[in-house]
Amino acid sequence: MTPESRFLYRTMRLIRVCEEQLARCHARGLVHGACHTYVGQEAIAAGVCLHLRPDDAVFSTHRGHGHALAKGLPALELIAELFGREAGCSRGRGGSMHLFAPEIGLMGTSGIVGPSILQAAGAAYSFRLLRTDRVAVAFFGDGAVNNGAFHEGLNLAAIWKLPVLFVCENNQFATEVPFAYAAANPDVASRAASCGVPGAQVDGNDVLAVARAAGEAVARARSGGGPTLLECRTYRTRPHAEGMGDYTYRTREEVESWRARCPIRRFHATLTGQGEAGAEELEALDRDVQAEVAAASEAAEQAPWPSANEAAAHVYSAPAAAVREPGYGAGAGREISLVAATLEALDHEMAANPAIFVLGEGIGRRGGNFGTTAGLFARYGEERLRDTPIAERGFTGLACGAAMTGARPVIDFMFIDFLNDAFGEIINQIAKMQYMSSGRLRMPVLLRGCIGVGHSAATHHSGNYYSIYGHIPGLRVVVPSTPYDAKGLFTRALRCDDPVLFLEPRELMSVKGPVPAEPYEIEFGRARVAREGRDLTVVGVGMMAKRSLEAAETLAAEGISVEVVDPRTVSPLDAETILASVKKTGRLLAVDEAFGPFGFAGEVAAIVSERGFDDLDAPIRRLTGAFAPTPYSPPLEAAVTVSAEAIAAAARALARE
């Protein structure tokens, strides 16, 4: 038997025996959550992974056990993961649907349909950017091809000719919905033509047919020929997940007919029929696999539980080294705009780090809608300043895969309102990746866009939304109010290993201020006391910090001394500086241009009420934007936001309490 045939047969048997053991363990209660088995589809994982190197990257789905084993994951690490044990490949954090082993190129499986497609495209982009010949593979089911991620990911890979193989495992049901019903065009491979890439359909139960087609596709990708869509027609012969009813949407007769087309029995017959292997040799392999899985299952059952003390570890990367700010005085005599300040930071870091690249609409030759990348295309070229289609979910998911594999993407959204189209990729993938991989993956993604009410931009170009993203563990949320802060915080974000939302108030982007010429960082979670005072504290970010300063100037003429605290970052939020200010003044006004309910101002108020209540001489007050979308007409727009005059009035009233 050739080494290739041995790999194919042994891998399929390993997957089958492992899955059957896991099904038994699920019935015993050892698997605590879902268990999605791969029984019946083994030929696809084996046939594709035959051609992959350890440094090639695989991205998978909720039904990913087979892909993990075929990529080289030890059976012990798979079984222990489903048992929730420390020895599991995700250290017990993921279970059946979240398997991570980046050491062998298993970059993760996902409980959400579609992200594997985008992440594999991102890994492929990273591989080309970093000048390697590595290849990325996305496994996904037929249900994913009716999802936007499929169309956006396939198109992005096609227009950029990325080294990626898209493998659709068409097992004919998306959960329990028949593909024949759900797809207007049930021929998945034919959809490749719409993007101008090769598409092939094979019998997914014929391991040799899968291996031939996958070998051609991998070779094409590795040699610079771009992506391929491979549709493998197959069938899962166990329920969608163990314990679920299986015959309400399909018949026993249909399942039995597919069991008779078992890919392992089929290959066994081919090997023995052609004289490549004898029955005794295959039986010896079977016994070896059975013993391996039995030992792995026993060891997994005896493995220790993960420590509860580690339950919140790896939400963020290891803290970066502390830095010393140069201070506003260092920029004296040199005033530039907020946009120019971030452009300086981006230019310097791109020159120093070839892994940084920028994605966005119009950020290439044009230089960005607000000049955020002006002049950089001429310096760094198209591969690092990449204009995109209007496909926010697509290129955000792509950025996730690129960050997982060594690149440092910067996404320029223009407006945070557009970023919301990629909400799922941000909160379900980007924000959770470091945690779910137990800190073995980094996520250096910088997501930038402008925020705030003004210019009669109306409701789809005026959002703030930082409170929503500040609620999500794993994200850093930055809102600068001055050019000095913008440059230092942007530099920190470009060097950070965590995902950062860098939100620039639109009304401040052209405002000038002193900025040192040399590179510098400002630590996240370090508020700035923008103005010292005695009588009350006003806390606000972005445009509200500026308007609070204007209000403080007005009140100073009336003899009211206002201290203004600009947190600069929403997450992490510098509670200590806010509490210290309130301890000094005895009063707090929390100001926020965004909506009041469940928002930033409420969080500031809650912190002070819980930790600084004894320092208060008056009730905490909040002043926020109206709980309504942003209208277009100038008088209507003015009515829903927070003006300097409104801040002054609220502070004046609080000072008198």
ABEGO torsion letter per residue (X at the ends): XBAAAAAAAAAAAAAAAAAAAAAAAAAAGABABBBBBABGAAAAAAAAAAABBAABBBBBBABAAAAAAAAGBBAAAAAAAAAGBAABAAGGAAEAABBBBAAAGBAEBBABBGAAAAAAAAAAAAAAAAGBABBBBBBBBAAAAABAAAAAAAAAAAAAGBBBBBBBBBAGBBEABBAAAABABABAAAAAAAAGBBBBBBBAABAAAAAAAAAAAAAAAAAGAEBBBBBBBBBBABBABBGBBAAAABBAAAAAAAAAABAAAAAAAAAAAAGABBAAAAAAAAAAAAAAAAAAAAAAAABBBBBAAAAABGABBBBBBBBBBAEAAAABGBBBBAAAAAAAAAAAAAAABAABBBBEBGABAAGEAAGAABGAAAAAEAAABBBBBBBAAAAAAAAAAAAAAGBBBBBBAGBAAAAAAAAAAAAAAAAAAAAAAGGABBBBBBBBBBBEBEGGAEAAAABAGAAAAAABBGBBBBBBABAAAAAAAAAAAAABABBBBBBBBAAAAABBBBBBABBBBBBBGBBBBABBBAABBBBBBEAAAAAAAAAAAAAAAAGBBBBBBBAGBAOBBBAAAAAAAAAAAGBBBBBBABBABGBAAAAAAAAAAAAAAAABABBBBBBBBBBBBBBABAAAAAAABBBAAAAAAAAAAAAAX
